[in-house]
């Protein structure tokens, strides 16, 4: 990229385009926007900050939209298609080839990068060889290498291929995986960020729990099932004790064997209220994923108010992660009564 003749563009114009990422609803719109930014550079008039390649910056910003937020970020249906697209896969393959152009690569890496195969369709072994080559180069600590390496991992987390999920499961440390899952699920990965707040839906709610469940489900079905059991075991669901418990859960291999949940809830609120609010959160969490759980295990049961016996029942559109309320008729539902 250093040999390209870059075209200078106005910094504020680029920032206006970047600010509209959330409004870009189709794959075509995202692709066209990226193409217009390739080969352009800009400098901030307010500081020494410089964007060397606006096309690269745009992709990095797009992939980091769900990082470090206080709510669960939802990519649009078009953005999800863009993430899985051949266009974005080719972008990363070309970026990797350019990054490693001065290195002696194995035949496996060359064949994987030069094939027509999407990154989402690559095997664990192919991804391991590619990422190992990048990691060796990464040790030089060149900023460009650091940025591309980080973007590639952010990209892989959003894919759903079996090889990709196997690579993440077997080659990314559980500690790093837990932190990345928390940071992309509307939570801070540091428990100390939520001191003495107790159960607070502004910190942790069923939406965060559902997001974590679905990320674990992509990687390993058993991870997700064990996570549900972990949540059920927790007496209170304050963000502090939840994050501490989740990190210990990850260190334990995402299993509950010989595992004890954290119970360091410190709050000025009444303990009975904390427990009651946590039970309600568990009920909402389970009700959102009950159909998935019963597909995995038809005998799954939960002692909570999973459904209400109303003719008009507010359901949620979970499959596309929009979480928009829709009125839906549900007939002949047997109410599961709360058991204390």
C-alpha positions as CSV (number, residue, x, y, z in Angstrom):
1,X,0.0,0.0,0.0
2,X,2.9,2.3,0.6
3,X,3.7,2.4,-3.2
4,X,0.2,3.6,-4.1
5,X,-0.4,7.2,-5.2
6,X,-3.0,8.2,-2.6
7,X,-5.6,10.8,-3.3
8,X,-6.1,13.3,-0.5
9,X,-9.7,13.7,0.8
10,X,-11.3,16.0,3.3
11,X,-11.1,14.6,6.8
12,X,-14.6,15.8,7.8
13,X,-16.0,14.2,4.6
14,X,-14.6,10.9,5.5
15,X,-16.0,11.2,9.1
16,X,-19.4,11.9,7.7
17,X,-19.3,8.7,5.6
18,X,-18.0,6.7,8.6
19,X,-20.8,8.0,10.8
20,X,-23.4,6.6,8.4
21,X,-22.2,3.0,8.7
22,X,-25.1,2.1,10.9
23,X,-27.5,3.5,8.2
24,X,-26.1,1.4,5.4
25,X,-28.6,-1.4,5.2
26,X,-27.5,-3.4,2.1
27,X,-24.4,-5.3,1.0
28,X,-24.2,-3.3,-2.2
29,X,-24.2,0.0,-0.4
30,X,-21.3,-1.1,1.9
31,X,-19.3,-2.4,-1.1
32,X,-19.8,0.8,-3.2
33,X,-18.9,3.0,-0.2
34,X,-15.7,1.0,0.4
35,X,-14.7,1.1,-3.2
36,X,-14.9,4.9,-3.2
37,X,-12.6,5.1,-0.2
38,X,-9.9,2.8,-1.5
39,X,-6.6,4.6,-2.2
40,X,-7.7,7.8,-0.4
41,X,-6.0,9.4,2.6
42,X,-6.8,12.2,4.9
43,X,-5.4,14.2,7.8
44,X,-7.2,15.6,10.8
45,X,-7.1,19.4,10.9
46,X,-7.7,19.2,14.7
47,X,-4.7,17.0,15.6
48,X,-1.7,15.1,14.2
49,X,-4.0,12.1,13.4
50,X,-3.7,10.8,9.9
51,X,-5.7,8.1,8.1
52,X,-3.3,6.5,5.6
53,X,-5.9,4.5,3.8
54,X,-9.6,5.4,4.2
55,X,-10.7,2.0,2.7
56,X,-8.8,0.1,5.4
57,X,-10.0,2.5,8.1
58,X,-13.6,2.0,6.9
59,X,-13.4,-1.8,7.2
60,X,-11.8,-1.6,10.6
61,X,-14.5,0.8,11.9
62,X,-17.2,-1.4,10.4
63,X,-15.9,-4.6,12.1
64,X,-15.5,-2.8,15.5
65,X,-19.0,-1.4,15.7
66,X,-20.0,-4.0,18.3
67,X,-16.9,-3.4,20.5
68,X,-16.9,-1.6,23.8
69,X,-20.6,-0.6,23.8
70,X,-22.9,-0.5,26.8
71,X,-25.7,-2.1,24.8
72,X,-25.7,-5.1,22.4
73,X,-25.0,-3.8,18.9
74,X,-27.1,-5.3,16.1
75,X,-25.7,-5.4,12.5
76,X,-28.4,-4.9,9.9
77,X,-29.3,-7.9,7.7
78,X,-27.4,-6.3,4.8
79,X,-24.3,-5.8,6.9
80,X,-24.5,-9.5,8.0
81,X,-24.5,-10.5,4.3
82,X,-21.6,-8.2,3.7
83,X,-19.6,-9.9,6.5
84,X,-20.1,-13.3,4.9
85,X,-19.5,-12.0,1.4
86,X,-16.9,-13.0,-1.2
87,X,-16.0,-9.3,-1.4
88,X,-14.9,-9.0,2.2
89,X,-13.2,-12.4,2.1
90,X,-11.2,-11.4,-0.9
91,X,-10.3,-8.1,0.8
92,X,-8.7,-9.9,3.7
93,X,-7.0,-12.5,1.5
94,X,-5.4,-9.7,-0.6
95,X,-4.5,-7.7,2.6
96,X,-2.8,-10.8,4.0
97,X,-0.9,-11.5,0.8
98,X,0.3,-7.9,0.6
99,X,1.3,-8.0,4.3
100,X,3.3,-11.2,3.9
101,X,4.7,-10.4,0.4
102,X,8.2,-10.3,1.7
103,X,8.0,-13.5,3.7
104,X,8.7,-17.1,2.6
105,X,5.3,-18.8,2.9
106,X,4.4,-22.5,3.0
107,X,2.6,-24.1,0.1
108,X,-0.5,-24.5,2.3
109,X,-0.7,-20.7,3.0
110,X,-0.1,-19.9,-0.7
111,X,-2.7,-22.3,-1.8
112,X,-5.3,-21.1,0.7
113,X,-4.8,-17.4,-0.2
114,X,-4.7,-18.0,-3.9
115,X,-7.8,-20.3,-4.0
116,X,-11.4,-19.2,-4.8
117,X,-12.4,-20.5,-1.3
118,X,-14.0,-18.0,1.0
119,X,-12.3,-17.6,4.4
120,X,-15.5,-18.7,6.0
121,X,-15.1,-22.1,4.1
122,X,-11.5,-22.7,5.0
123,X,-10.5,-25.5,7.3
124,X,-9.0,-25.1,10.8
125,X,-5.6,-26.2,9.5
126,X,-5.7,-23.6,6.7
127,X,-6.6,-20.8,9.0
128,X,-4.0,-21.9,11.6
129,X,-1.2,-21.8,9.0
130,X,-2.3,-18.4,7.8
131,X,-2.7,-16.9,11.2
132,X,0.6,-18.4,12.4
133,X,2.4,-16.7,9.5
134,X,0.8,-13.4,10.5
135,X,1.7,-13.9,14.2
136,X,5.3,-14.4,13.3
137,X,5.3,-11.2,11.4
138,X,3.2,-9.6,14.1
139,X,6.2,-9.8,16.5
140,X,7.9,-7.0,14.6
141,X,5.2,-4.7,16.2
142,X,4.7,-2.7,13.0
143,X,1.5,-0.8,13.5
144,X,0.2,-1.8,10.1
145,X,0.6,-5.5,11.0
146,X,-1.0,-4.9,14.4
147,X,-4.1,-3.3,12.7
148,X,-4.5,-6.0,10.1
149,X,-4.0,-8.8,12.7
150,X,-6.7,-7.3,14.9
151,X,-9.1,-6.8,12.0
152,X,-8.7,-10.4,10.9
153,X,-9.5,-11.7,14.3
154,X,-12.5,-9.4,14.6
155,X,-13.6,-10.7,11.1
156,X,-13.2,-14.3,12.1
157,X,-15.3,-13.9,15.2
158,X,-18.2,-12.7,13.0
159,X,-18.1,-15.7,10.6
160,X,-19.9,-19.0,11.1
161,X,-17.9,-21.6,9.2
162,X,-17.1,-24.9,10.9
163,X,-13.4,-24.5,10.2
164,X,-13.4,-20.9,11.6
165,X,-15.2,-21.9,14.8
166,X,-12.9,-24.9,15.2
167,X,-9.9,-22.5,14.8
168,X,-11.2,-20.1,17.4
169,X,-12.1,-22.9,19.8
170,X,-8.7,-24.7,19.6
171,X,-6.3,-21.8,19.0
172,X,-7.6,-18.8,20.9
173,X,-7.0,-18.9,24.6
174,X,-10.2,-19.1,26.7
175,X,-9.2,-15.9,28.6
176,X,-9.0,-14.0,25.3
177,X,-12.1,-15.5,24.0
178,X,-14.1,-14.6,27.2
179,X,-12.9,-11.0,27.0
180,X,-13.7,-10.7,23.3
181,X,-17.2,-12.2,23.9
182,X,-17.9,-9.8,26.7
183,X,-16.6,-6.7,24.8
184,X,-18.9,-7.6,21.8
185,X,-21.9,-8.3,23.9
186,X,-22.5,-4.8,25.3
187,X,-20.3,-5.3,28.4
188,X,-17.0,-4.2,29.7
189,X,-14.6,-7.1,30.2
190,X,-13.4,-5.6,33.6
191,X,-15.6,-6.3,36.6
192,X,-14.2,-3.3,38.3
193,X,-16.0,-1.1,35.8
194,X,-19.3,-1.8,37.7
195,X,-18.5,-1.2,41.3
196,X,-21.2,-1.6,44.0
197,X,-24.1,-1.4,41.6
198,X,-25.7,-4.7,42.2
199,X,-28.3,-5.9,39.8
200,X,-28.8,-3.1,37.3
201,X,-30.4,-3.6,34.0
202,X,-28.4,-0.7,32.6
203,X,-25.2,-2.8,33.3
204,X,-26.4,-6.3,32.6
205,X,-29.7,-7.6,31.2
206,X,-31.2,-10.5,29.3
207,X,-30.1,-9.0,26.0
208,X,-26.4,-9.3,27.0
209,X,-27.0,-12.9,28.2
210,X,-28.6,-13.8,24.9
211,X,-25.8,-12.3,22.9
212,X,-23.2,-14.3,24.9
213,X,-25.3,-17.5,24.5
214,X,-25.4,-17.2,20.7
215,X,-21.7,-16.5,20.4
216,X,-20.9,-19.6,22.5
217,X,-23.4,-21.6,20.5
218,X,-21.5,-20.9,17.3
219,X,-18.3,-22.1,18.8
220,X,-19.5,-25.2,20.7
221,X,-23.0,-26.3,21.6
222,X,-21.9,-27.6,25.0
223,X,-20.3,-24.2,25.9
224,X,-23.7,-22.6,25.4
225,X,-25.6,-25.2,27.4
226,X,-23.1,-25.0,30.3
227,X,-23.4,-21.2,30.1
228,X,-27.2,-21.4,30.7
229,X,-26.6,-23.7,33.7
230,X,-24.0,-21.2,35.0
231,X,-26.6,-18.3,34.8
232,X,-29.2,-20.5,36.5
233,X,-26.8,-21.2,39.4
234,X,-26.1,-17.6,40.1
235,X,-28.2,-16.2,42.9
236,X,-27.7,-12.6,41.9
237,X,-26.9,-11.2,38.4
238,X,-25.0,-8.0,39.1
239,X,-22.5,-7.2,36.3
240,X,-19.5,-7.5,38.8
241,X,-20.2,-11.0,39.9
242,X,-21.4,-12.1,36.4
243,X,-18.2,-11.0,34.7
244,X,-16.0,-12.6,37.4
245,X,-18.0,-15.8,37.1
246,X,-17.9,-15.8,33.3
247,X,-14.1,-15.4,33.3
248,X,-13.7,-18.2,35.8
249,X,-16.1,-20.3,33.7
250,X,-13.9,-19.7,30.7
251,X,-10.7,-20.6,32.6
252,X,-12.5,-23.8,33.5
253,X,-12.9,-24.7,29.8
254,X,-16.4,-23.3,29.6
255,X,-17.5,-26.2,31.9
256,X,-19.2,-26.3,35.3
257,X,-17.2,-29.3,36.5
258,X,-15.7,-28.3,39.9
259,X,-16.8,-24.7,39.3
260,X,-18.4,-22.3,41.8
261,X,-20.1,-19.1,40.6
262,X,-19.0,-15.8,42.0
263,X,-21.2,-14.2,44.7
264,X,-19.5,-10.9,45.6
265,X,-22.6,-8.8,45.1
266,X,-22.0,-5.6,47.0
267,X,-24.9,-3.1,46.8
268,X,-26.8,-0.7,48.9
269,X,-30.0,-2.4,47.6
270,X,-31.8,-5.0,49.6
271,X,-30.5,-8.5,49.1
272,X,-34.0,-9.9,48.6
273,X,-34.6,-7.3,45.9
274,X,-31.4,-8.3,44.2
275,X,-32.4,-12.0,44.1
276,X,-35.9,-11.2,42.9
277,X,-34.6,-8.9,40.1
278,X,-32.1,-11.6,39.1
279,X,-34.9,-14.3,38.9
280,X,-36.9,-12.0,36.6
281,X,-33.8,-11.6,34.4
282,X,-33.2,-15.3,34.2
283,X,-36.9,-15.8,33.2
284,X,-36.6,-13.3,30.4
285,X,-33.2,-14.8,29.3
286,X,-34.6,-18.4,29.2
287,X,-37.8,-17.4,27.4
288,X,-35.7,-15.8,24.6
289,X,-33.7,-18.9,23.9
290,X,-36.2,-21.7,25.0
291,X,-36.9,-22.8,21.4
292,X,-33.1,-23.2,20.7
293,X,-32.6,-25.1,24.0
294,X,-35.5,-27.5,23.2
295,X,-34.1,-28.1,19.7
296,X,-30.9,-29.2,21.4
297,X,-32.6,-31.0,24.2
298,X,-36.4,-31.7,23.8
299,X,-36.5,-32.5,27.6
300,X,-35.1,-29.2,28.7
301,X,-37.2,-27.7,31.6
302,X,-36.9,-24.5,33.6
303,X,-38.7,-23.6,36.8
304,X,-39.8,-20.2,35.8
305,X,-42.4,-18.2,34.0
306,X,-41.3,-19.1,30.6
307,X,-44.6,-18.2,28.9
308,X,-47.8,-16.4,29.8
309,X,-51.3,-17.7,29.0
310,X,-52.3,-14.7,27.0
311,X,-53.9,-14.9,23.6
312,X,-51.8,-11.9,22.6
313,X,-48.2,-12.5,23.5
314,X,-45.4,-10.1,23.0
315,X,-42.6,-12.1,21.3
316,X,-39.3,-11.0,19.9
317,X,-37.6,-11.5,16.6
318,X,-34.4,-13.2,17.8
319,X,-33.3,-15.0,14.7
320,X,-32.2,-11.8,13.0
321,X,-31.2,-10.1,16.2
322,X,-33.4,-7.1,15.7
323,X,-35.1,-7.6,19.0
324,X,-38.1,-5.6,17.8
325,X,-41.4,-6.4,19.5
326,X,-44.0,-8.0,17.3
327,X,-47.5,-9.1,18.3
328,X,-48.0,-12.8,17.7
329,X,-50.9,-15.1,18.5
330,X,-49.8,-18.2,20.4
331,X,-52.5,-20.9,21.0
332,X,-52.6,-23.8,23.3
333,X,-49.6,-22.9,25.5
334,X,-49.3,-24.7,28.8
335,X,-48.2,-22.2,31.4
336,X,-45.2,-23.3,33.3
337,X,-45.8,-21.9,36.8
338,X,-43.1,-20.6,39.0
339,X,-42.0,-23.1,41.7
340,X,-40.3,-21.8,44.7
